[in-house]
Amino acid sequence: MYKVFVNEKKLSLTQTPELNVKHIKFDGSHSLEMATEFLENTALKTVNIYGENLDEIWLHFKKLFREIEASGGIVYNPKNEILFIHRLGKWDLPKGKLEEGESIAENAIREVEEETGLTGLILDQFINQTYHVYTERNGEKILKKTNWFKMFYNGNEMPMPQIEEGINEVSWKNTAQISQDVLPKTFQNIKLILQEVEKLKHF
């Protein structure tokens, strides 16, 4: 199963139809374009494309976009707080685009350090990937894949926002603050990856 967010609405690609949501049987790129248009231009919040060959559906979907890859981190401190950045009225996790010759782990560490001002991060494990679609000012449609890693920070540096990237605040948040402050003002992909990392605690 693949989940892609389009305008903060969910497009799911599955082998069998999802019940209780708008679902469309895969019949080539036309069905994928139609699903994307539904999410961009109607009140629908979820659309499901289904078909037996999930790999084929995903390949067709990716051909509709220019792909960009990025990496980021869910950073914990000894108090079990998570590090968030604040930009353009939204709470987010530090992340950024992959540079040529860089591994996704190197990308994640570099971007977290640049956006938060912290150094000496300890890389723990790969969590998962998230996907979202957006449109550039020139009309080009982009599919952005972000690779997420769990990290730890044991130092005593004060986080510093990367102002030139539009970040106005970097803050450690505990569980209550995440529920009250972050989740109402963040992106669907961030909610998704926070759920993923939380699941790992129970294994």
Contact map, one row per residue, 1 for C-alpha under 8 A:
11100000000111100000000000000000000000000000000000000100000000000000000000000000000000000000000000000000000000000000000000000000000000000000000000000000000000000000000000000000000000000000000000000000000
11110000000111000000000000000000000000000000000000000000010000000000000000000000000000000000000000000000000000000000000000000000000000000000000000000000000000000000000000000000000000000000000000000000000
11111000011110000000000000000000000000000000000000000000000000000000000000000000000000000000000000000000000000000000000000000000011000000000000000000000000000000000000000000000000000000000000000000000000
01111100011100000000000000000000000000000000000000000000000000000000000000000000000000000000000000000000000000000000000000000000011110000000000000000000000000000000000000000000000000000000000000000000000
00111111111000000000000000000000000000000000000000000000000000000000000000000000000000000000000000000000000000000000000000000000001110000000000000000000000000000000000000000000000000000001100000000000000
00011111111000000000000000000000000100110000000000000000000000000000000000000000000000000000000000000000000000000000000000000000000111000000000000000000000000000000000000000000000000000000000000000000000
00001111100000000000000000000000000000110000000000000000000000000000000000000000000000000000000000000000000000000000000000000000000011000000000000000000000000000000000000000000000000000000000000000000000
00001111110000000000000000000000000000000000000000000000000000000000000000000000000000000000000000000000000000000000000000000000000000000000000000000000000000000000000000000000000000000011000000000000000
00001111111000000000000000000000000000100001110000000000000000000000000000000000000000000000000000000000000000000000000000000000000000000000000000000000000000000000000000000000000000000001000000000000000
00111101111100000000000000000000000000100000111000000000000000000000000000000000000000000000000000000000000000000000000000000000000000000000000000000000000000000000000000000000000000000000000000000000000
00111100111110000000000000000000001100100000011110000000000000000000000000000000000000000000000000000000000000000000000000000000000000000000000000000000000000000000000000000000000000000000000000000000000
11110000011111000000000000000000000000000000011110000000000000000000000000000000000000000000000000000000000000000000000000000000000000000000000000000000000000000000000000000000000000000000000000000000000
11100000001111100000000000000000000000000000000111000100110000000000000000000000000000000000000000000000000000000000000000000000000000000000000000000000000000000000000000000000000000000000000000000000000
11000000000111111100000000000000000000000000000111100100000000000000000000000000000000000000000000000000000000000000000000000000000000000000000000000000000000000000000000000000000000000000000000000000000
10000000000011111000000000000000000000000000000001111100000000000000000000000000000000000000000000000000000000000000000000000000000000000000000000000000000000000000000000000000000000000000000000000000000
00000000000001111100000000000000000000000000000001110000000000000000000000000000000000000000000000000000000000000000000000000000000000000000000000000000000000000000000000000000000000000000000000000000000
00000000000001111110001110000000000000000000000111000000000000000000000000000000000000000000000000000000000000000000000000000000000000000000000000000000000000000000000000000000000000000000000000000000000
00000000000001011111101000000000000000000000000100000000000000000000000000000000000000000000000000000000000000000000000000000000000000000000000000000000000000000000000000000000000000000000000000000000000
00000000000000001111101000000000000000000000000000000000000000000000000000000000000000000000000000000000000000000000000000000000000000000000000000000000000000000000000000000000000000000000000000000000000
00000000000000000111110000000000000000000000000000000000000000000000000000000000000000000000000000000000000000000000000000000000000000000000000000000000000000000000000000000000000000000000000000000000000
00000000000000000111111000000000000000000000011100000000000000000000000000000000000000000000000000000000000000000000000000000000000000000000000000000000000000000000000000000000000000000000000000000000000
00000000000000000001111100000000000000000000011100000000000000000000000000000000000000000000000000000000000000000000000000000000000000000000000000000000000000000000000000000000000000000000000000000000000
00000000000000001110111110000000000000000000001111000000000000000000000000000000000000000000000000000000000000000000000000000000000000000000000000000000000000000000000000000000000000000000000000000000000
00000000000000001000011111000010001000000000001111000000000000000000000000000000000000000000000000000000000000000000000000000000000000000000000000000000000000000000000000000000000000000000000000000000000
00000000000000001000001111100010000000000000000011100000000000000000000000000000000000000000000000000000000000000000000000000000000000000000000000000000000000000000000000000000000000000000000000000000000
00000000000000000000000111110011000000000000000011100000100000000000000000000000000000000000000000000000000000000000000000000000000000000000000000000000000000000000000000000000000000000000000000000000000
00000000000000000000000011111110000000000000000000000000000000000000000000000000000000000000000000000000000000000000000000000000000000000000000000000000000000000000000000000000000000000000000000000000000
00000000000000000000000001111111000000000000000000000000100100000000000000000000000000000000000000000000000000000000000000000000000000000000000000000000000000000000000000000000000000000000000000000000000
00000000000000000000000000111111100000000000000000000000000110010000000000000000000000000000000000000000000000000000000000000000000000000000000000000000000000000000000000000000000000000000000000000000000
00000000000000000000000000111111110000000000000000000000000000000000000000000000000000000000000000000000000000000000000000000000000000000000000000000000000000000000000000000000000000000000000000000000000
00000000000000000000000111111111111000000000000010000000000000000000000000000000000000000000000000000000000000000000000000000000000000000000000000000000000000000000000000000000000000000000000000000000000
00000000000000000000000001011111111100000000000010000000000010000000000000000000000000000000000000000000000000000000000000000000000000000000000000000000000000000000000000000000000000000000000000000000000
00000000000000000000000000001111111110000000000000000000000000010000000000000000000000000000000000000000000000000000000000000000000000000000000000000000000000000000000000000000000000000000000000000000000
00000000000000000000000000000111111111000000000000000000000000000000000000000000000000000000000000000000000000000000000000000000000000000000000000000000000000000000000000000000000000000000000000000000000
00000000001000000000000100000011111111100000001110000000000000000000000000000000000000000000000000000000000000000000000000000000000000000000000000000000000000000000000000000000000000000000000000000000000
00000100001000000000000000000001111111110000000000000000000000000000000000000000000000000000000000000000000000000000000000000000000000000000000000000000000000000000000000000000000000000000000000000000000
00000000000000000000000000000000111111111100000000000000000000000000000000000000000000000000000000000000000000000000000000000000000000000000000000000000000000000000000000000000000000000000000000000000000
00000000000000000000000000000000011111111111001000000000000000000000000000000000000000000000000000000000000000000000000000000000000000000000000000000000000000000000000000000000000000000000000000000000000
00000110111000000000000000000000001111111111111000000000000000000000000000000000000000000000000000000000000000000000000000000000000000000000000000000000000000000000000000000000000000000000000000000000000
00000110000000000000000000000000000111111100000000000000000000000000000000000000000000000000000000000000000000000000000000000000000000000000000000000000000000000000000000000000000000000000000000000000000
00000000000000000000000000000000000011111110000000000000000000000000000000000000000000000000000000000000000000000000000000000000000000000000000000000000000000000000000000000000000000000000000000000000000
00000000000000000000000000000000000011111111000000000000000000000000000000000000000000000000000000000000000000000000000000000000000000000000000000000000000000000000000000000000000000000000000000000000000
00000000000000000000000000000000000001101111100000000000000000000000000000000000000000000000000000000000000000000000000000000000000000000000000000000000000000000000000000000000000000000000000000000000000
00000000100000000000000000000000000001100111111000000000000000000000000000000000000000000000000000000000000000000000000000000000000000000000000000000000000000000000000000000000000000000000000000000000000
00000000110000000000000000000000000000100011111000000000000000000000000000000000000000000000000000000000000000000000000000000000000000000000000000000000000000000000000000000000000000000000000000000000000
00000000111100000000110000000000000000100001111100000000000000000000000000000000000000000000000000000000000000000000000000000000000000000000000000000000000000000000000000000000000000000000000000000000000
00000000011100000000111100000000001001100001111110000000000000000000000000000000000000000000000000000000000000000000000000000000000000000000000000000000000000000000000000000000000000000000000000000000000
00000000001111001100111100000000001000000000011111000000000000000000000000000000000000000000000000000000000000000000000000000000000000000000000000000000000000000000000000000000000000000000000000000000000
00000000001111001000001111000011001000000000001111100000000000000000000000000000000000000000000000000000000000000000000000000000000000000000000000000000000000000000000000000000000000000000000000000000000
00000000000011111000001111000000000000000000000111110100000000000000000000000000000000000000000000000000000000000000000000000000000000000000000000000000000000000000000000000000000000000000000000000000000
00000000000001110000000011000000000000000000000011111100100000000000000000000000000000000000000000000000000000000000000000000000000000000000000000000000000000000000000000000000000000000000000000000000000
00000000000000110000000000000000000000000000000001111100000000000000000000000000000000000000000000000000000000000000000000000000000000000000000000000000000000000000000000000000000000000000000000000000000
00000000000000100000000000000000000000000000000000111111100000000000000000000000000000000000000000000000000000000000000000000000000000000000000000000000000000000000000000000000000000000000000000000000000
10000000000011100000000000000000000000000000000001111111110000000000000000000000000000000000000000000000000000000000000000000000000000000000000000000000000000000000000000000000000000000000000000000000000
00000000000000000000000000000000000000000000000000001111111000000000000000000000000000000000000000000000000000000000000000000000000000000000000000000000000000000000000000000000000000000000000000000000000
00000000000000000000000000000000000000000000000000001111111100000000000000000000000000000000000000000000000000000000000000000000000000000000000000000000000000000000000000000000000000000000000000000000000
00000000000010000000000001010000000000000000000000101111111110000000000000000000000000000000000000000000000000000000000000000000000000000000000000000000000000000000000000000000000000000000000000000000000
01000000000010000000000000000000000000000000000000000111111111000000000000000000000000000000000000000000000000000000000000000000000000000000000000000000000000000000000000000000000000000000000000000000000
00000000000000000000000000000000000000000000000000000011111111100000000000000000000000000000000000000000000000000000000000000000000000000000000000000000000000000000000000000000000000000000000000000000000
00000000000000000000000000011000000000000000000000000001111111110000000000000000000000000000000000000000000000000000000000000000000000000000000000000000000000000000000000000000000000000000000000000000000
00000000000000000000000000001001000000000000000000000000111111111000000000000000000000000000000000000000000000000000000000000000000000000000000000000000000000000000000000000000000000000000000000000000000
00000000000000000000000000000000000000000000000000000000011111111110000000000000000000000000000000000000000000000000000000000000000000000000001000000000000000000000000000000000000000000000000000000000000
00000000000000000000000000000000000000000000000000000000001111111100000000000000000000000000000000000000000000000000000000000000000000000000000000000000000000000000000000000000000000000000000000000000000
00000000000000000000000000001000100000000000000000000000000111111100000000000000000000000000000000000000000000000000000000000000000000000000100000000000000000000000000000000000000000000000000000000000000
00000000000000000000000000000000000000000000000000000000000011111110000000000000000000000000000000000000000000000000000000000000000000000001111000000000000000000000000000000000000000000000000000000000000
00000000000000000000000000000000000000000000000000000000000001111111000000000000000000000000000000000000000000000000000000000000000000000001111000000000000000000000000000000000000000000000000000000000000
00000000000000000000000000000000000000000000000000000000000001001111100000000000000000000000000000000000000000000000000000000000000000000000011110000000000000000000000000000000000000000000000000000000000
00000000000000000000000000000000000000000000000000000000000000000111110000000000000000000000000010000000000000000000000000000000000000000000011110000000000000000000000000000000000000000000000000000000000
00000000000000000000000000000000000000000000000000000000000000000011111000000000000000000000000011000000000000000000000000000000000000000000000111100000000000000000000000000000000000000000000000000000000
00000000000000000000000000000000000000000000000000000000000000000001111100000000000000000000001111000001001100000000000000000000000000000000000111100000000000000000000000000000000000000000000000000000000
00000000000000000000000000000000000000000000000000000000000000000000111110000000000000000000001111000001101100100000000000000000000000000000000001111000000000000000000000000000000000000000000000000000000
00000000000000000000000000000000000000000000000000000000000000000000011111000000000000000000111100000000001110110000000000000000000000000000000001111000000000000000000000000000000000000000000000000000000
00000000000000000000000000000000000000000000000000000000000000000000001111100000000000000000111000000000000110010000000000000000000000000000000000011110000000000000000000000000000000000000000000000000000
00000000000000000000000000000000000000000000000000000000000000000000000111110000011000000000110000000000000000000000000000000000000000000000000000011110000000000000000000000000000000000000000001000000000
00000000000000000000000000000000000000000000000000000000000000000000000011111000011000000000000000000000000000000000000000000000000000000000000000000111100000000000000000000000000000000000000000000000000
00000000000000000000000000000000000000000000000000000000000000000000000001111111111000000000000000000000000000000000000000000000000000000000000000000111100000000000000000000000000000000000000000000000000
00000000000000000000000000000000000000000000000000000000000000000000000000111111110000000000000000000000000000000000000000000000000000000000000000000001110000000000000000000000000000000000000000000000000
00000000000000000000000000000000000000000000000000000000000000000000000000011111100000000000000000000000000000000000000000000000000000000000000000000000110000000000000000000000000000000000000000000000000
00000000000000000000000000000000000000000000000000000000000000000000000000011111100000000000000000000000000000000000000000000000000000000000000000000000000000000000000000000000000000000000000000000000000
00000000000000000000000000000000000000000000000000000000000000000000000000011111110000000000000000000000000000000000000000000000000000000000000000000000000000000000000000000100000000000000000000000000000
00000000000000000000000000000000000000000000000000000000000000000000000000011111111000000000000000000000000000000000000000000000000000000000000000000000000000000000000000011110000000000000000000000000000
00000000000000000000000000000000000000000000000000000000000000000000000001111001111100000000000000000000000000000000000000000000000000000000000000000000000000000000000000011100000000000000000000000000000
00000000000000000000000000000000000000000000000000000000000000000000000001110000111110000000100000000000000000000000000000000000000000000000000000000000000000000000000001111000000000000000000000000000000
00000000000000000000000000000000000000000000000000000000000000000000000000000000011111000011110000000000000000000000000000000000000000000000000000000000000000000000000001111000000000000000000000000000000
00000000000000000000000000000000000000000000000000000000000000000000000000000000001111100011110000000000000000000011000000000000000000000000000000000000000000001000001111100000000000000000000000000000000
00000000000000000000000000000000000000000000000000000000000000000000000000000000000111111111000000000000000000000000000000000000000000000000000000000000000000000000001111000000000000000000000000000000000
00000000000000000000000000000000000000000000000000000000000000000000000000000000000011111111000000000000000000000000000000000000000000000000000000000000000000000000011110000000000000000000000000000000000
00000000000000000000000000000000000000000000000000000000000000000000000000000000000001111100000000000000000000000000000000000000000000000000000000000000000000000000011000000000000000000000000000000000000
00000000000000000000000000000000000000000000000000000000000000000000000000000000000001111110000000000000000000000000000000000000000000000000000000000000000000000000000000000000000000001000000000000000000
00000000000000000000000000000000000000000000000000000000000000000000000000000000000001111111000000000000000000000000000000000000000000000000000000000000000000000000000000000000000000001110000000000000000
00000000000000000000000000000000000000000000000000000000000000000000000000000000000111101111100000000000000000000000000000000000000000000000000000000000000000000000000000000000000001001110000000000000000
00000000000000000000000000000000000000000000000000000000000000000000000000000000000111100111110000000000000000000000000000000000000000000000000000000000000000000000000000000000000000000110010000000000000
00000000000000000000000000000000000000000000000000000000000000000000000111000000001110000011111000000000000000000000000000000000000000000000000000000000000000000000000000000000000000000000010000000000000
00000000000000000000000000000000000000000000000000000000000000000000000111000000000110000001111100000000000000110011000000000000000000000000000000000000000000000000000000000000000000000000000000000000000
00000000000000000000000000000000000000000000000000000000000000000000011110000000000000000000111110000000000100110010000000000000000000000000000001000000000000000000000000000000000000000000000000000000000
00000000000000000000000000000000000000000000000000000000000000000000011100000000000000000000011111000000001100100000000000000000000000000000000000000000000000000000000000000000000000000000000000000000000
00000000000000000000000000000000000000000000000000000000000000000001111000000000000000000000001111100000001000000000000000000000000000000000000000000000000000000000000000000000000000000000000000000000000
00000000000000000000000000000000000000000000000000000000000000000000111000000000000000000000000111110111001000000000000000000000000000000000000000000000000000000000000000000000000000000000000000000000000
00000000000000000000000000000000000000000000000000000000000000000000000000000000000000000000000011111100001000000000000000000000000000000000000000000000000000000000000000000000000000000000000000000000000
00000000000000000000000000000000000000000000000000000000000000000000000000000000000000000000000001111100000000000000000000000000000000000000000000000000000000000000000000000000000000000000000000000000000
00000000000000000000000000000000000000000000000000000000000000000000000000000000000000000000000000111110000000000000000000000000000000000000000000000000000000000000000000000000000000000000000000000000000
00000000000000000000000000000000000000000000000000000000000000000000000000000000000000000000000001111111011000000000000000000000000000000000000000000000000000000000000000000000000000000000000000000000000
00000000000000000000000000000000000000000000000000000000000000000000000000000000000000000000000001001111111000000000000000000000000000000000000000000000000000000000000000000000000000000000000000000000000
00000000000000000000000000000000000000000000000000000000000000000000011000000000000000000000000001000111111100000000000000000000000000000000000000100000000000000000000000000000000000000000000000000000000
00000000000000000000000000000000000000000000000000000000000000000000001000000000000000000000000000000011111110000000000000100000000000000000000000001000000000000000000000000000000000000000000000000000000
00000000000000000000000000000000000000000000000000000000000000000000000000000000000000000000000000000111111111000000000000000000000000000000000000000000000000000000000000000000000000000000000000000000000
00000000000000000000000000000000000000000000000000000000000000000000011100000000000000000000000111100111111111100000000000000000000000000000000000000000000000000000000000000000000000000000000000000000000
00000000000000000000000000000000000000000000000000000000000000000000011110000000000000000000001100000001111111110000000000000000000000000000000000111000000000000000000000000000000000000000000000000000000
00000000000000000000000000000000000000000000000000000000000000000000000110000000000000000000000000000000111111111000000010100000000000000000000000000000000000000000000000000000000000000000000000000000000
00000000000000000000000000000000000000000000000000000000000000000000000000000000000000000000000000000000011111111100000000000000000000000000000000000000000000000000000000000000000000000000000000000000000
00000000000000000000000000000000000000000000000000000000000000000000001100000000000000000000011100000000001111111110000000000000000000000000000000000000000000000000000000000000000000000000000000000000000
00000000000000000000000000000000000000000000000000000000000000000000000110000000000000000000011000000000000111111111110000000000000000000000000000000000000000000000000000000000000000000000000000000000000
00000000000000000000000000000000000000000000000000000000000000000000000000000000000000000000000000000000000011111111111010000000000000000000000000000000000000000000000000000000000000000000000000000000000
00000000000000000000000000000000000000000000000000000000000000000000000000000000000000000000000000000000000001111111110000000000000000000000000000000000000000000100000000000000000000000000000000000000000
00000000000000000000000000000000000000000000000000000000000000000000000000000000000010000000011000000000000000111111100000000000000000000000000000000000000000011100101000000000000000000000000000000000000
00000000000000000000000000000000000000000000000000000000000000000000000000000000000010000000010000000000000000011111110000000000000000000000000000000000000000111100000001000000000000000000000000000000000
00000000000000000000000000000000000000000000000000000000000000000000000000000000000000000000000000000000000000011111111000000000000000000000000000000000000001111100000000000000000000000000000000000000000
00000000000000000000000000000000000000000000000000000000000000000000000000000000000000000000000000000000000000011101111110000000000000000000000000000000000011110000000000000000000000000000000000000000000
00000000000000000000000000000000000000000000000000000000000000000000000000000000000000000000000000000000000000001000111110000000000000000000000000000000000000000000000000000000000000000000000000000000000
00000000000000000000000000000000000000000000000000000000000000000000000000000000000000000000000000000000000000000000011111000000000000000000000000000000101000000000000000000000000000000000000000000000000
00000000000000000000000000000000000000000000000000000000000000000000000000000000000000000000000000000000000010001000011111100000000000000000000000000011110000000000000000000000000000000000000000000000000
00000000000000000000000000000000000000000000000000000000000000000000000000000000000000000000000000000000000000000000000111110000000000000000000000000011100000000000000000000000000000000000000000000000000
00000000000000000000000000000000000000000000000000000000000000000000000000000000000000000000000000000000100010000000000011111000000000000000000000001111000000000000000000000000000000000000000000000000000
00000000000000000000000000000000000000000000000000000000000000000000000000000000000000000000000000000000000000000000000001111100000000000000000000001111000000000000000000000000000000000000000000000000000
00000000000000000000000000000000000000000000000000000000000000000000000000000000000000000000000000000000000000000000000000111110000000000000000000001110000000000000000000000000000000000000000000000000000
00000000000000000000000000000000000000000000000000000000000000000000000000000000000000000000000000000000000000000000000000011111000000000000000000111100000000000000000000000000000000000000000000000000000
00000000000000000000000000000000000000000000000000000000000000000000000000000000000000000000000000000000000000000000000000001111100000000000000000111100000000000000000000000000000000000000000010011000000
00000000000000000000000000000000000000000000000000000000000000000000000000000000000000000000000000000000000000000000000000000111110000000000000000111000000000000000000000000000000000000000000010010000000
00000000000000000000000000000000000000000000000000000000000000000000000000000000000000000000000000000000000000000000000000000011111000000000000011110000000000000000000000000000000000000000000000000000000
00110000000000000000000000000000000000000000000000000000000000000000000000000000000000000000000000000000000000000000000000000001111100000000000011110000000000000000000000000000000000000000100110000000000
00111000000000000000000000000000000000000000000000000000000000000000000000000000000000000000000000000000000000000000000000000000111110000000001111000000000000000000000000000000000000000000100000000000000
00011100000000000000000000000000000000000000000000000000000000000000000000000000000000000000000000000000000000000000000000000000011111000000001110000000000000000000000000000000000000000000100000000000000
00011110000000000000000000000000000000000000000000000000000000000000000000000000000000000000000000000000000000000000000000000000001111100000111100000000000000000000000000000000000000000000000000000000000
00000110000000000000000000000000000000000000000000000000000000000000000000000000000000000000000000000000000000000000000000000000000111110000111000000000000000000000000000000000000000000000000000000000000
00000000000000000000000000000000000000000000000000000000000000000000000000000000000000000000000000000000000000000000000000000000000011111111110000000000000000000000000000000000000000000000000000000000000
00000000000000000000000000000000000000000000000000000000000000000000000000000000000000000000000000000000000000000000000000000000000001111111110000000000000000000000000000000000000000000000000000000000000
00000000000000000000000000000000000000000000000000000000000000000000000000000000000000000000000000000000000000000000000000000000000000111111000000000000000000000000000000000000000000000000000000000000000
00000000000000000000000000000000000000000000000000000000000000000000000000000000000000000000000000000000000000000000000000000000000000111111000000000000000000000000000000000000000000000000000000000000000
00000000000000000000000000000000000000000000000000000000000000000000000000000000000000000000000000000000000000000000000000000000000000111111100000000000000000000000000000000000000000000000000000000000000
00000000000000000000000000000000000000000000000000000000000000001100000000000000000000000000000000000000000000000000000000000000000000111111110000000000000000000000000000000000000000000000000000000000000
00000000000000000000000000000000000000000000000000000000000000011100000000000000000000000000000000000000000000000000000000000000000011110011111000000000000000000000000000000000000000000000000000000000000
00000000000000000000000000000000000000000000000000000000000000001111000000000000000000000000000000000000000000000000000000000000000011110001111100000000000000000000000000000000000000000000000000000000000
00000000000000000000000000000000000000000000000000000000000001001111000000000000000000000000000000000000000000000000000000000000001111000000111110000000000000000000000000000000000000000000000000000000000
00000000000000000000000000000000000000000000000000000000000000000011110000000000000000000000000000000000000000000000000000000000001110000000011111000000000000000000000000000000000000000000000000000000000
00000000000000000000000000000000000000000000000000000000000000000011110000000000000000000000000000000000000000000000000000000000111100000000001111100000000000000000000000000000000000000000000000000000000
00000000000000000000000000000000000000000000000000000000000000000000111100000000000000000000001000000000000000000000000000000000111000000000000111110000000000000000000000000000000000000000000000000000000
00000000000000000000000000000000000000000000000000000000000000000000111100000000000000000000000000000001000100000000000000000111110000000000000011111000000000000000000000000000000000000000000000000000000
00000000000000000000000000000000000000000000000000000000000000000000001111000000000000000000000000000000000100000000000000000111110000000000000001111100000000000000000000000000000000000000000010000000000
00000000000000000000000000000000000000000000000000000000000000000000001111000000000000000000000000000000100100000000000000111111000000000000000000111110000000000000000000000000000000000000000000000000000
00000000000000000000000000000000000000000000000000000000000000000000000011110000000000000000000000000000000000000000000000111110000000000000000000011111000000000000000000000000000000000000000000001000000
00000000000000000000000000000000000000000000000000000000000000000000000011110000000000000000000000000000000000000000000011111000000000000000000000001111100000000000000000000000000000000000000000000000000
00000000000000000000000000000000000000000000000000000000000000000000000000111000000000000000000000000000000000000000000011110000000000000000000000000111110000000000000000000000000000000000000000000000000
00000000000000000000000000000000000000000000000000000000000000000000000000111100000000000000000000000000000000000000000111000000000000000000000000000011111000000000000000000000000000000000000000000000000
00000000000000000000000000000000000000000000000000000000000000000000000000001100000000000000000000000000000000000000000010000000000000000000000000000001111100000000000000000000000000000000000000000000000
00000000000000000000000000000000000000000000000000000000000000000000000000000000000000000000000000000000000000000000000100000000000000000000000000000000111110000000000000000000000000000000000000000000000
00000000000000000000000000000000000000000000000000000000000000000000000000000000000000000000000000000000000000000000000000000000000000000000000000000000011111000000000000000000000000000000000000000000000
00000000000000000000000000000000000000000000000000000000000000000000000000000000000000000000000000000000000000000000010000000000000000000000000000000000001111100000000000000000000000000000000000000000000
00000000000000000000000000000000000000000000000000000000000000000000000000000000000000000000000000000000000000000000110000000000000000000000000000000000000111110000000000000000000000000000000000000000000
00000000000000000000000000000000000000000000000000000000000000000000000000000000000000000000000000000000000000000001110000000000000000000000000000000000000011111000000001100000000000000000000000000000000
00000000000000000000000000000000000000000000000000000000000000000000000000000000000000000000000000000000000000000011110000000000000000000000000000000000000001111100000011000000000000000000000000000000000
00000000000000000000000000000000000000000000000000000000000000000000000000000000000010000000000000000000000000000011100000000000000000000000000000000000000000111110001111000000000000000000000000000000000
00000000000000000000000000000000000000000000000000000000000000000000000000000000000000000000000000000000000000000111100000000000000000000000000000000000000000011111111100000000000000000000000000000000000
00000000000000000000000000000000000000000000000000000000000000000000000000000000000000000000000000000000000000000000000000000000000000000000000000000000000000001111111100000000000000000000000000000000000
00000000000000000000000000000000000000000000000000000000000000000000000000000000000000000000000000000000000000000000000000000000000000000000000000000000000000000111111000000000000000000000000000000000000
00000000000000000000000000000000000000000000000000000000000000000000000000000000000000000000000000000000000000000010000000000000000000000000000000000000000000000111111000000000000000000000000000000000000
00000000000000000000000000000000000000000000000000000000000000000000000000000000000000110000000000000000000000000000000000000000000000000000000000000000000000000111111100000000000000000000000000000000000
00000000000000000000000000000000000000000000000000000000000000000000000000000000000011110000000000000000000000000010000000000000000000000000000000000000000000001111111111000000000000000000000000000000000
00000000000000000000000000000000000000000000000000000000000000000000000000000000000011100000000000000000000000000000000000000000000000000000000000000000000000001110011111000000000000000000000000000000000
00000000000000000000000000000000000000000000000000000000000000000000000000000000000011100000000000000000000000000000000000000000000000000000000000000000000000011000001111100000000000000000000000000000000
00000000000000000000000000000000000000000000000000000000000000000000000000000000001111000000000000000000000000000001000000000000000000000000000000000000000000111000001111110000000000000000000000000000000
00000000000000000000000000000000000000000000000000000000000000000000000000000000001110000000000000000000000000000000000000000000000000000000000000000000000000100000000011111000000000000000000000000000000
00000000000000000000000000000000000000000000000000000000000000000000000000000000111100000000000000000000000000000000000000000000000000000000000000000000000000000000000001111100000000000000000000000000000
00000000000000000000000000000000000000000000000000000000000000000000000000000000111100000000000000000000000000000000000000000000000000000000000000000000000000000000000000111111110000000000000000000000000
00000000000000000000000000000000000000000000000000000000000000000000000000000001110000000000000000000000000000000000000000000000000000000000000000000000000000000000000000011111110000000000000000000000000
00000000000000000000000000000000000000000000000000000000000000000000000000000000100000000000000000000000000000000000000000000000000000000000000000000000000000000000000000001111111000000000000000000000000
00000000000000000000000000000000000000000000000000000000000000000000000000000000000000000000000000000000000000000000000000000000000000000000000000000000000000000000000000001111111100000000000000000000000
00000000000000000000000000000000000000000000000000000000000000000000000000000000000000000000000000000000000000000000000000000000000000000000000000000000000000000000000000001111111111000000000000000000000
00000000000000000000000000000000000000000000000000000000000000000000000000000000000000000000000000000000000000000000000000000000000000000000000000000000000000000000000000001111111111100000000000000000000
00000000000000000000000000000000000000000000000000000000000000000000000000000000000000000000000000000000000000000000000000000000000000000000000000000000000000000000000000000011111111110000000000000000000
00000000000000000000000000000000000000000000000000000000000000000000000000000000000000000000000000000000000000000000000000000000000000000000000000000000000000000000000000000001111111110000000000000000000
00000000000000000000000000000000000000000000000000000000000000000000000000000000000000000000000000000000000000000000000000000000000000000000000000000000000000000000000000000000111111111000000000000000000
00000000000000000000000000000000000000000000000000000000000000000000000000000000000000000010000000000000000000000000000000000000000000000000000000000000000000000000000000000000111111111100000000000000000
00000000000000000000000000000000000000000000000000000000000000000000000000000000000000000000000000000000000000000000000000000000000000000000000000000000000000000000000000000000011111111100001000000000000
00000000000000000000000000000000000000000000000000000000000000000000000000000000000000000000000000000000000000000000000000000000000000000000000000000000000000000000000000000000001111111100000000000000000
00000000000000000000000000000000000000000000000000000000000000000000000000000000000000001110000000000000000000000000000000000000000000000000000000000000000000000000000000000000000011111110000000000000000
00000000000000000000000000000000000000000000000000000000000000000000000000000000000000000111000000000000000000000000000000000000000000000000000000000000000000000000000000000000000001111111011000000000000
00000001000000000000000000000000000000000000000000000000000000000000000000000000000000000111000000000000000000000000000000000000000000000000000000000000000000000000000000000000000000001111111000000000000
00001001100000000000000000000000000000000000000000000000000000000000000000000000000000000000000000000000000000000000000000000000000000000000000000000000000000000000000000000000000000000111111100000000000
00001000000000000000000000000000000000000000000000000000000000000000000000000000000000000000000000000000000000000000000000000000011100000000000000000000000000000000000000000000000000000011111110000000000
00000000000000000000000000000000000000000000000000000000000000000000000000000000000000000001100000000000000000000000000000000000000000000000000000000000000000000000000000000000000000000111111111000000000
00000000000000000000000000000000000000000000000000000000000000000000000000000000000000000000000000000000000000000000000000000000000000000000000000000000000000000000000000000000000000100111111111100000000
00000000000000000000000000000000000000000000000000000000000000000000000000000000000000000000000000000000000000000000000000000000010000000000000000000000000000000000000000000000000000000001111111110000000
00000000000000000000000000000000000000000000000000000000000000000000000000000000000000000000000000000000000000000000000000000011010000000000000000010000000000000000000000000000000000000000111111111000000
00000000000000000000000000000000000000000000000000000000000000000000000001000000000000000000000000000000000000000000000000000000000000000000000000000000000000000000000000000000000000000000011111111100000
00000000000000000000000000000000000000000000000000000000000000000000000000000000000000000000000000000000000000000000000000000000000000000000000000000000000000000000000000000000000000000000001111111110000
00000000000000000000000000000000000000000000000000000000000000000000000000000000000000000000000000000000000000000000000000000011000000000000000000000000000000000000000000000000000000000000000111111111000
00000000000000000000000000000000000000000000000000000000000000000000000000000000000000000000000000000000000000000000000000000010000000000000000000000100000000000000000000000000000000000000000011111111100
00000000000000000000000000000000000000000000000000000000000000000000000000000000000000000000000000000000000000000000000000000000000000000000000000000000000000000000000000000000000000000000000001111111110
00000000000000000000000000000000000000000000000000000000000000000000000000000000000000000000000000000000000000000000000000000000000000000000000000000000000000000000000000000000000000000000000000111111111
00000000000000000000000000000000000000000000000000000000000000000000000000000000000000000000000000000000000000000000000000000000000000000000000000000000000000000000000000000000000000000000000000011111111
00000000000000000000000000000000000000000000000000000000000000000000000000000000000000000000000000000000000000000000000000000000000000000000000000000000000000000000000000000000000000000000000000001111111
00000000000000000000000000000000000000000000000000000000000000000000000000000000000000000000000000000000000000000000000000000000000000000000000000000000000000000000000000000000000000000000000000000111111
00000000000000000000000000000000000000000000000000000000000000000000000000000000000000000000000000000000000000000000000000000000000000000000000000000000000000000000000000000000000000000000000000000011111
